[in-house]
């Protein structure tokens, strides 16, 4: 069945920002006297949503420094360390393939909507998307509420969510969407494979459903 809508996670699925995220969290950890994450494998084991819980797992104590302050510091570091922006492997090929079938494509992101909008434009792929379902802050609490609001408003016949985290699988289940995951992003394959079908990149993922 051809999807009525494709919901793309952004960070780690469209935007290849795993390395900038590791550099940013490590700079933040060192700034606050904590041990950095040693490598990509360890990062993919500990990352998750809500981001506040991930921060606790890597050692932050919100009694010493509030999450609100840490979130602002992280975004400042990320904005500096994430340039130039990069696309995930084969994502433009995947977007073009879906566009050729005239399937509406939207970004579903825990990030701030305006931030994602600017990044999509800089990446040169904003024209593929019919909209952004995002948050109005930088705290990255998650996507459950905004996805549910969209789902209740649009009532899609058959939405498919493509993402790179456990949270994407949870959100898909919440709104009754089909879900496929990619292992090129922020979470390890072993974590994802327990939940949904996993593919190495977005093009493999989208060809599995189209």
C-alpha positions as CSV (number, residue, x, y, z in Angstrom):
1,X,0.0,0.0,0.0
2,X,1.4,3.4,-1.0
3,X,1.7,5.7,2.0
4,X,-0.6,8.7,2.3
5,X,2.2,10.6,4.1
6,X,5.8,10.0,4.9
7,X,7.1,11.5,8.2
8,X,10.9,11.9,8.2
9,X,12.7,12.3,11.5
10,X,15.3,15.1,11.0
11,X,18.5,14.7,13.1
12,X,20.3,11.5,12.1
13,X,17.8,10.6,9.4
14,X,17.9,13.6,7.0
15,X,20.7,15.7,8.7
16,X,23.9,13.8,9.3
17,X,24.9,15.3,12.6
18,X,26.0,12.5,14.8
19,X,29.6,13.6,14.9
20,X,28.7,17.3,15.7
21,X,26.4,16.1,18.4
22,X,29.2,14.0,20.0
23,X,31.6,16.9,19.8
24,X,29.0,19.2,21.3
25,X,28.1,17.0,24.3
26,X,31.7,16.2,25.0
27,X,32.6,19.9,25.0
28,X,29.7,20.5,27.4
29,X,30.8,17.6,29.6
30,X,34.4,18.8,29.8
31,X,33.2,22.4,30.5
32,X,31.3,21.0,33.5
33,X,34.2,18.8,34.8
34,X,32.8,15.5,33.5
35,X,34.2,12.7,31.5
36,X,33.6,12.8,27.7
37,X,31.9,10.0,25.8
38,X,34.7,8.0,24.4
39,X,33.4,7.1,20.9
40,X,30.5,6.9,18.5
41,X,29.6,3.4,19.7
42,X,29.2,4.5,23.3
43,X,27.2,7.6,22.2
44,X,24.8,5.4,20.3
45,X,24.3,3.3,23.4
46,X,23.5,6.1,25.7
47,X,21.6,8.7,23.5
48,X,17.8,8.9,23.8
49,X,14.7,10.9,24.5
50,X,13.8,12.8,26.4
51,X,17.2,14.5,26.1
52,X,17.1,15.5,29.8
53,X,17.3,11.8,30.7
54,X,20.2,11.3,28.3
55,X,22.0,14.2,30.0
56,X,21.5,12.4,33.4
57,X,22.9,9.2,32.0
58,X,26.1,10.9,30.8
59,X,26.7,12.5,34.3
60,X,25.0,15.9,34.5
61,X,23.5,16.8,37.9
62,X,20.6,19.2,37.4
63,X,20.9,20.3,41.1
64,X,24.3,21.8,40.1
65,X,23.3,23.1,36.7
66,X,19.8,23.2,35.4
67,X,18.8,21.4,32.2
68,X,17.5,24.8,30.8
69,X,21.0,26.3,31.1
70,X,22.7,23.2,29.7
71,X,20.3,23.1,26.8
72,X,21.2,26.7,25.8
73,X,25.0,25.9,26.2
74,X,24.6,22.8,24.0
75,X,22.8,24.6,21.2
76,X,25.5,27.3,21.2
77,X,28.2,24.6,20.9
78,X,26.2,22.7,18.3
79,X,25.6,25.7,16.1
80,X,29.4,26.3,16.0
81,X,30.5,22.7,15.6
82,X,27.9,21.5,13.1
83,X,28.9,23.6,10.2
84,X,29.1,22.8,7.3
85,X,25.9,20.8,7.5
86,X,25.8,17.3,5.8
87,X,23.0,15.2,4.5
88,X,22.7,11.5,5.6
89,X,23.8,8.9,3.1
90,X,21.4,8.5,0.2
91,X,18.7,10.8,1.8
92,X,18.3,13.0,-1.3
93,X,17.9,9.9,-3.4
94,X,15.2,8.7,-1.0
95,X,13.4,12.0,-1.0
96,X,13.5,12.3,-4.8
97,X,12.1,8.8,-5.1
98,X,9.1,9.5,-2.9
99,X,8.6,12.9,-4.6
100,X,8.4,11.1,-7.9
101,X,5.4,9.2,-6.5
102,X,3.9,12.4,-5.3
103,X,3.7,11.3,-1.7
104,X,3.5,14.2,0.8
105,X,6.7,14.3,2.9
106,X,7.0,16.1,6.2
107,X,9.7,16.6,8.8
108,X,8.8,15.4,12.3
109,X,11.4,16.7,14.7
110,X,12.0,17.2,18.5
111,X,14.0,20.2,17.5
112,X,12.9,23.8,17.3
113,X,10.9,24.3,14.1
114,X,12.6,27.5,13.0
115,X,16.0,25.9,13.6
116,X,15.1,22.9,11.4
117,X,13.7,25.1,8.7
118,X,17.0,27.0,8.5
119,X,19.0,23.8,8.4
120,X,16.8,22.3,5.6
121,X,17.2,25.4,3.5
122,X,21.0,25.3,4.1
123,X,21.1,21.7,3.1
124,X,19.2,22.5,-0.1
125,X,16.4,19.9,0.4
126,X,13.6,22.1,1.8
127,X,11.7,21.9,-1.5
128,X,11.0,18.2,-0.9
129,X,8.9,18.8,2.2
130,X,5.3,19.9,2.6
131,X,5.8,21.1,6.2
132,X,7.7,20.7,9.5
133,X,6.1,19.2,12.6
134,X,8.3,20.5,15.3
135,X,8.6,22.2,18.7
136,X,8.8,25.8,19.7
137,X,11.8,25.4,22.0
138,X,15.3,23.9,22.1
139,X,14.7,21.4,24.9
140,X,14.0,18.4,22.7
141,X,11.6,16.7,25.1
142,X,10.3,14.5,22.3
143,X,7.8,14.2,19.5
144,X,4.8,12.4,21.0
145,X,2.5,15.4,21.6
146,X,3.2,17.2,18.3
147,X,2.8,13.9,16.3
148,X,-0.5,13.2,18.1
149,X,-1.7,16.7,17.4
150,X,-0.9,16.3,13.7
151,X,-2.4,12.9,13.5
152,X,-5.7,14.0,15.1
153,X,-5.9,17.0,12.7
154,X,-4.9,15.3,9.5
155,X,-6.2,11.7,10.1
156,X,-3.8,10.2,7.6
157,X,-4.9,7.0,5.9
158,X,-1.5,5.4,6.0
159,X,1.4,7.3,7.5
160,X,4.9,5.9,7.5
161,X,7.5,7.3,9.9
162,X,11.2,6.9,9.1
163,X,13.7,7.6,11.9
164,X,16.8,6.5,13.7
165,X,15.8,6.2,17.4
166,X,13.7,4.2,19.8
167,X,11.6,7.3,20.2
168,X,10.6,7.2,16.5
169,X,9.3,3.7,17.0
170,X,7.3,4.7,20.1
171,X,5.8,7.7,18.3
172,X,4.9,5.6,15.3
173,X,3.1,3.2,17.6
174,X,1.3,6.1,19.3
175,X,-0.2,7.4,16.1
176,X,-0.7,4.1,14.4
177,X,1.9,4.7,11.7
178,X,4.1,2.2,10.0
179,X,7.7,2.6,11.0
180,X,11.1,1.7,9.5
181,X,14.4,2.7,11.1
182,X,17.9,3.5,9.9
183,X,21.1,2.6,11.6
184,X,23.2,5.5,10.2
185,X,22.0,7.9,12.9
186,X,22.0,8.4,16.7
187,X,21.3,4.9,18.0
188,X,23.0,1.5,17.6
189,X,21.5,-1.1,15.3
190,X,21.1,-3.6,18.2
191,X,18.8,-1.2,20.1
192,X,16.7,-0.5,17.1
193,X,16.4,-4.1,15.7
194,X,14.4,-5.1,18.8
195,X,11.6,-2.7,17.8
196,X,11.2,-2.3,14.0
197,X,12.8,-3.2,10.7
198,X,16.2,-1.5,10.4
199,X,18.0,-0.5,7.2
200,X,21.4,1.0,6.7
201,X,20.3,4.3,5.1
202,X,17.1,6.2,4.2
203,X,17.0,5.0,0.6
204,X,17.0,1.3,1.6
205,X,14.4,2.2,4.2
206,X,12.0,3.9,1.8
207,X,12.4,1.2,-0.9
208,X,11.4,-1.3,1.7
209,X,7.9,0.3,1.9
210,X,7.5,1.5,-1.7
